[in-house]
Amino acid sequence: MIIHDQHVHSYYSFDSKQPIEEYLLKAKELDLDYFVLTDHCDLNYLDQNKDLFFDIDKQFEELNSLQSKFPNIKILKGIEIGYKPNEINRINNIIKDNQFDLINFSLHESDKIDYYFAEEYKKHGIIETLNLYFKRELEAIESFKDYDVFCHLDYGFKTAFLIDQNLSIDKYENELSKIMKVLIKDEKALEINLKVQEVLPTKHTKYILNLYKSLGGKYLTLSSDAHELDKFRLHFDKYIKIIKDSGFDNLVYFVNRNKYLFKIS
């Protein structure tokens, strides 16, 4: 078995134009056993009464149709849910009403700040925005538990680093440790997100891995966060080696929300 990519977006996400079938052709070329799609669900984005959410029924229908065209690849159904404290009931209903194999959980925005945009950090202050970002991440995983993988915990730091490359993630070790300890206690997986890691120095990735390992962390997913085909599984070999060198022997993947180990070598 070759480990598959566990964070992938298609044209069902608001920020992608990528057809699904092209991913599957690539997965077939790579001889993958599994393919999972995890399109966005960000409800009430920036408190604007606007949902960045895909049509689940339509997407599932297409995935079921594609399964017959790619019988040697098990097509899994996933979702990336963005934390929104006043939408937890709706999030719970989405999970209850649909049979997902994988639920990725993330924080993209809060307090009317979208953590992707550098302008927000310049407007509110880099340190102030980062402090708020890590506070909201901890709040998210303490208040919501029905997920499998916590995605890109350093997503907000990446934006700050693009503004000021003198920033170092170890300045936030206290905040990161609190987040990781909750993930470890809840037996959730931590994602190594290559869309983020490729922007940051390798020493940043190693620091995250070493801190997680030192706290007793065991469960990692490796994901591209691809929004287009050329990012799918990009640089996996490089980061599998970094993960292995950091003392981890396994990655994890999910089928029907059950956790399975994949031994890396």
N, C-alpha and C positions, 0 to 999 in steps of 0.2 A: 504494500500500500504506500502511496505517496500522499503526504499531508495536503489537504485542500485548503483553500483560502476561505476564511470564516467571517469576512466583512466585505461584502460586494454589493454595489449599487447598480441599478439599471435605469432605463428610461421611465420607470414607475416612480423614481425619486425626483423631486423637484429640481435637483441640481445635476442631473445626468441625462445624457441622450443615448446611452449605450443599449443596443438591442441585446436581449438575453441569449439568443441563439448563437451569437458570435462568441460569447463566453463559453458556451457548451462545446462549440467546435474546438476552442482552445483547450478545454478540459479533456476532450477526447484525444487531442494531439499529445497532451501531457500524460495520458493514460491514468487519469484520476478516477477513483472509485466514487467520489462524492462531489457534488456541487451544491452550494447553498447561496441563496440570495437574501440580502438583509436590507431592504429598502427602508427609507426614513419614515418615522412617525413622530413628528414634533407638533404637539397639540397647542393651540392658542399661542402661536409663536409671538414672542415679545409682547404678550398681552394685547395683541391686536385683533383678537377674535378671528384669527386666521389659522387654519390647520395645514401644516406641511405634511401631508399624509397620502399614501398611495391607495389605489383602489384594490383592496385585498381580493375581492371576488374575481375581478378581471385578471389580476396577476396569477392567482391560484389556477384559474382556468387555463391560462397560457402555459404555466409550468406543467400542468397535467398533460396538456397536449404535447409539449416538448419531450415529456418522459417517454412517450411511445417512439419518438424519433431517435432517442439516445438511450436504448435499453440497458447498456452496460455502465451507465452512470446513474447512481441513485441521486435524484434531484430532491434536495431538502428545502424546506420552507422556513425562512427566518425573517427577522424584523429587527430594526434598530430603533429602540424607543428612547426618546429624549425626556429627561426628567422635567416634570411640571407639577408642582405640589398641589395646585388647585384642579388638576385634571386626573387625579389618581383613580377615581371611580371609572372614568371613561377608559383609562389605560387597562384597568382590571377587566373590564367588559370585553375589550379587544382581545386580550389574552384568553379569556374564558371562552369566547365565541369562535376561536380559530385554533386549528391544530398546527402549532409551530414546532419545528425541530430545535430551533435556537432562538433565544432572545438576548440580543445585545442591548446593553443599557449605557446611556451616555448623558453628558451635560454639554449642550451647545450654547444655551442662552439662559439668562436669569436676570431679574431686576432690570429688564428692558435693555440689557447689554448682550449683544451677540459676540461671543468670545473668539470668533473667527476674524473679526475686523480690527485692524491695528488702530483705526480712528477712535474706537471706543477706549482703548488704553491711553491714547494721547489725551483724550477728553477728560477721562476720570482719574488718570494717574496710573502708571504701570504697576507700582507696588500695591496700591489700593485695589485695583482690578484683580490682580493675582490673589490677593488675600481673600477677596470676595469669591473668586472662582473656587479655590480649594475649600472654603467654608461651605459653599453650595454642593460641592461633590460629596463631602462628608454627610451633609444633611440628606442628600439623595439616597445614599446606600444605607443610612440608618433608618430611613422612613419607608423605603420600598424594597421588597425582598424577592419579588417574583420575576427573577431574571437569571441568566446563566453566566454572562460575561460582562465585566465592567470595562468599557472601551476607553481608549486613549485618555488615561487620567492626566496626561501632560499636554492635552490639546490646548488649553489656555496658555500654558507656559510657552508653547511653540510660537504663538502670536507675539508674546512679549519678547521672546528671544530675537525675532525678526526685526524688532525695533532696537533692542539693545543687546548686542552679542556678548557683552560683559556679564550678563546674567548667568547664574549657575543654579541648577536645580537643587543642589545640596543645601541652599539657603532655606529650602522649604521641607527639610527632612522631618521636622516635627509634624507638619501637616500631612505629608505623604505617609508617614508611619501610622498616623491615626486612621487614614483611609485604608491602608493595606491591612491593618489589624482587623478591621471590620470585614474586609473581603475574606481574609483567612478564617476568621471565626465562622462566617456564613458559608464557607466552602465554595465561594464563587471564584471563577477564573479571572485572571488579570490579562488584558490584551496588550500585546506588543504590536503597536499600530505603525506600519511602515510609512504611511502618509505623513505621520508626525516625525518618526525617527529619522527619516531621510533628510529632514530640514536641520536636525540637531547633530552635534558632534557624537561620534561613537562613544566617547567617554560618558555622555549623558545616558545612553541606553544601558551601558554596563553598570552605571550607578543605580539606575532603577532596578535592574535585575539583582544586583548584589544586595540592595536594601531589602527587597522583597524576600530574597533567599534567607537573609539574616534574621528576618522576623518569623520564619517558618513557612513562607509561601511555597506552594507546590504546583498550583494549576495555572498554566499559561496557554493562551492562544496566540498564534501568529497570523496577522491579517494585513492585507494591503490597503484596505479601505478604498478599493478601486471604484472609480466612477467612469472609467473608460478602459477598453480592452488592454491597452499597452501597460497598464499598471497592475493587472491581474497576476498575482504571485510574484511580482517583480522583486528581485533581490532576496528571495526566500533562503537560498543556500547561504548567503552571507550572514543572515540573522540567525539561522539555525545554528551555525557555528558559534556565534556570539553567545547564544543561549546555552549551548552545550558547554562552552568554556566558562560560563558563569556558574556551573554546577548543577544544571538541570538535565535530567535524563529523559524527560517526557514532555510532549505537548499534549493538549487535550482537544477533543472535538465532541460534538453533540449530535445525537440522532434521537428524535422524539423526546428531547430535553433530558436525555440520559447522557452522562459524562463517560467518555472512553479515553483511555490513554494511548498515545502514539509514541513509541520509543524512537528517540532520535540517535543518530550515530555519526 
